[in-house]
Amino acid sequence: MGLSLPEALGYEEDLAYIDGSLGWTVTLCAGANLFAGYIHSRKAASIFSSPKVCFGGSGAVSGVAQKTKDGYLVNGFWRYATGAPHLTHFTANCTIEENGSPVLKDDGSPEIRSFFFNKRDVTIHEDWDTMGLIATAGHSFSVKDLKVPFDQSFLIDAAHASLSDPIYQYPFMPLAESTIAVNTLGMTRHFTELAQDIVANRQSKIGATAYESAIERIGAEQQKINQLSAQLYQLVQTSWEELLSKGQPSKKSIKKIADTSRLLVNTCRTAVTTLYPYCGLAATSSASEINRIFRDIFTASQHGLLAFQR
């Protein structure tokens, strides 16, 4: 849709609030659909003329592409392709080889390129079996001796963008960090509101003192989350304005987005674990809404991007 990143984050947060699997799937597939701006423009126009096109896949470099005279011969196995049943095309990263040897860049590191494959050329392995984000259906996929033309390979880099919209000039890492962060934020907002309702309904059982203490703690956690959320959105807005005025966000903004995204996700996780005991045994039922959100949050938390400090 050519939205600005701050606008997109707002939508993604709201979708994750409604349902974790919904928000996660739309976000991860939107990230993959973004590759439309880096593949050959004629190829993109042909593929994305379909209203039901949906890219998705893996960011792992777990494939090998052997360069040939007319394209690549690709073999690989990739895990966690969010939304696999809905995808029309699967995206994947591969190291490049030529004549049986790795192709190296000028600095000696291996050359890595991104690829996309039509669903009909991919084997889906239905192995998504997790406690949460169940409806994302993030199954594994593989290809074997698949011949791929050159125009199904691309580089995720502003210098190689084929579309002129500002979003294709925005660095991929802060985009990924902020989009994952707002998904956790949306789910956590929903969790804390449900916790507040549950505690209110338990007031007569737990007593006035415990009730007031619990409500105060929920409010304190919500305040911390809201403050960090506002910071992240402001940082992304600043970085977007820098992109429009200067051609790229500053290194300072990119670093702050990385740090704040991680701090926000960690604060959300801490808040959920703090407030969960206030919700009673009913919250342990897998059929309860708050339990589903709890499981979604702690499945999303295993995504490696924001799990560790940079």
Buried (B, 14 or more C-beta within 10 A) or exposed (E): EEBBBBEBBBBBBBBBBEBBBBBBBBBBBBBBBBBBBBBBEEBBEEBEEEEEBBBBBBBBBBBBBBBEEEBBBBBBBBBBBBBBEBBBBBBBBBBBBEEEEEBEEEEEEEBBBBBBBBBEBBEBBEEBEBEBBBBBBBBBBBBEEBEBEEBBBBBBEBEEBBBEBBBBBBBBEBBBBBBBBBBBBBBBBBBBBBBBEBBEEBBEEBEEEBBEBBBEBBEEBBEBBEEBBEBBBEBBBBBBBBBEEEEBBEEEBBEBBBBBBBBBBBBBBEBBEBBBEBBBEEBEEEEBBBBBBBBBBBBBBEBEBBEEEE
